[in-house]
Amino acid sequence: MNIYLDAIVVLLTFVGLLFFHGTTVGILRFPDFYTRMHAAGKGDTLSTMLILFGFAAYQLHHPSTATLLVAGKIIFIAVLVFIASPTATHAIMDAGYESEIGAWSAKDGFVSSCLIRKEKGE
Amino acid sequence: MFGFVTFLLMFVLWIVMSGQFDLFHLSLGVISCAIVARMSGDLLFQDRQTDFRTRFGQAWRFAHFTLWLLWQIITANLYILQLALTTRKMVEVLDPHIFSFKSHLKTPFAQFVLANAITLTPGTVTIRIVDGVFTVHAITGQAAGDLEQLDNIQDINEMERRVAAVFEPEILQNTGGDK
C-alpha cells in the first residue's frame, strides 16, 4: 500500500521538476521578454501544482483527521497558485508592454514596442 | 441570506484551518465568523440581483470548465517543454506577435476568467484588457490560431464560448450558438 503511495508521490514530484526544468531552459533560451514570460507563466503553474499534490499525497501515509486537514490546506495553496500565477504573469507582461520593452519578431529581429503600437494604431 | 452563506463559507474555512474540534475552538470560530460576516458580509457577494440557484449553476459549470482548463495547462506545459528542449534554432520556429480582439463578455469577472484561460492555454498570454478589447501575445502563429480569426464581430472563438457558457449563456444565443 505504502509503496504505491510512495510511487505516486515520487512520480508527481519528478514530473513537476521536469516541467520546472523546461521552464528554466525556456527562460534561458527564448529570445525576448515576452516569450520568456510564456515559459515562466505556464511552467510555474503546472509544476508547482504537481509538486504540491505530491506533498498532499505524502500526507496520506498516516491517514488521520490532522493529516487530511494538512492535505486540504496544501490543496488550498494549489488553488491559490492556479489563480495567482496567470494573474501575476499578466501583470508583469502588462508592465513590460506599458514600459515599451522591445519585442523580438521572426521577420525583423528586435522591434521596439512603440513601433508595434503604431502599427496597431494605439 | 447572503450574510449567512458568507458565515458558512468562512466557518468551513475556519474548521479546515484550525483543525481543532473541541467546543472552545468551535465557539471561538462561530463568534469571530459571525462578527466578520456582520461587519464585512457585503464584500463576498456584491451583486445581490443574482439568486443562489443561478450562482450554484455557475459554480457547477465553472468546475467543469476548470477540468478542461487543467487539461489545457498540461498541453501548454508540454508545448513549452518541447519548444525549450527540442528546438535547435529558435529563430526558425518562433514567430511571436501581438494581436488584439474584442470580447463579447460583459462582466469584469468573466473577462478575468477568459484572460486567465488564454494565459494558461498553449502559446498565448493575455497582456491587457481595455474596455473588453483583449491584447494577446502569441509565441507562434499556430498558437494564435483560433483566437486571431475574429474579424467578424458575430464570430466567437472556442475559448470565449466556453467562458460564456459558464457565466453569460445569453451571449451564445445572440451569436448563433455553436458557430
Contacts between the chains, C-beta under 8 A, distances in Angstrom:
chain1	res1	chain2	res2	distance
A	18	B	81	7.3
A	19	B	77	5.1
A	19	B	81	6.4
A	21	B	81	8.0
A	22	B	77	7.0
A	22	B	80	5.6
A	22	B	81	3.4
A	22	B	84	5.0
A	22	B	85	6.2
A	23	B	80	6.9
A	23	B	84	7.6
A	25	B	84	4.3
A	25	B	85	6.0
A	26	B	80	5.4
A	26	B	81	8.0
A	26	B	83	6.7
A	26	B	84	3.6
A	29	B	84	5.9
A	29	B	87	7.7
A	29	B	90	6.2
A	30	B	84	7.5
A	30	B	90	6.8
A	30	B	94	7.3
A	31	B	90	5.9
A	31	B	91	7.6
A	31	B	94	6.7
A	31	B	96	7.9
A	32	B	96	7.2
A	34	B	96	6.1
A	34	B	98	7.8
A	34	B	125	7.4
A	34	B	137	5.0
A	35	B	94	6.4
A	35	B	96	5.4
A	35	B	139	5.6
A	37	B	125	6.3
A	38	B	80	6.7
A	38	B	123	7.2
A	38	B	125	5.7
A	38	B	137	7.6
A	38	B	139	5.1
A	39	B	80	5.4
A	39	B	84	6.3
A	41	B	119	6.1
A	41	B	125	6.1
A	42	B	73	7.1
A	42	B	76	4.8
A	42	B	77	5.8
A	42	B	80	5.4
A	42	B	119	7.6
A	42	B	120	6.7
A	42	B	122	8.0
A	43	B	77	6.0
A	43	B	80	5.6
A	43	B	81	7.8
A	45	B	73	6.0
A	45	B	77	8.0
A	45	B	120	6.6
A	46	B	73	5.1
A	46	B	74	6.5
A	46	B	76	7.7
A	46	B	77	4.5
A	47	B	77	7.4
A	65	B	19	7.3
A	65	B	21	7.7
A	66	B	19	6.1
A	69	B	16	5.9
A	69	B	19	4.6
A	72	B	16	5.3
A	73	B	16	6.7
A	73	B	17	7.0
A	76	B	16	7.6
A	83	B	116	7.3
A	86	B	115	7.7
A	86	B	116	4.3
A	86	B	119	3.9
A	86	B	120	5.5
A	87	B	116	6.6
A	89	B	119	5.7
A	89	B	125	6.3
A	90	B	115	6.2
A	90	B	116	7.6
A	90	B	119	5.9
A	90	B	125	7.1
A	90	B	126	5.4
A	90	B	127	7.2
A	90	B	128	7.8
A	93	B	125	5.7
A	93	B	126	7.5
A	93	B	127	4.8
A	93	B	128	8.0
A	93	B	137	6.7
A	94	B	127	5.6
A	94	B	128	4.8
A	97	B	127	4.9
A	97	B	128	6.7
A	97	B	135	7.3
A	103	B	96	6.5
A	103	B	98	7.0
A	104	B	94	7.8
A	104	B	96	6.3
A	105	B	95	7.6
A	105	B	96	6.4
A	105	B	97	6.5
A	106	B	91	6.9
A	106	B	94	6.3
A	106	B	95	4.4
A	106	B	96	7.5
A	116	B	98	5.8
A	120	B	98	7.6
A	120	B	100	6.8
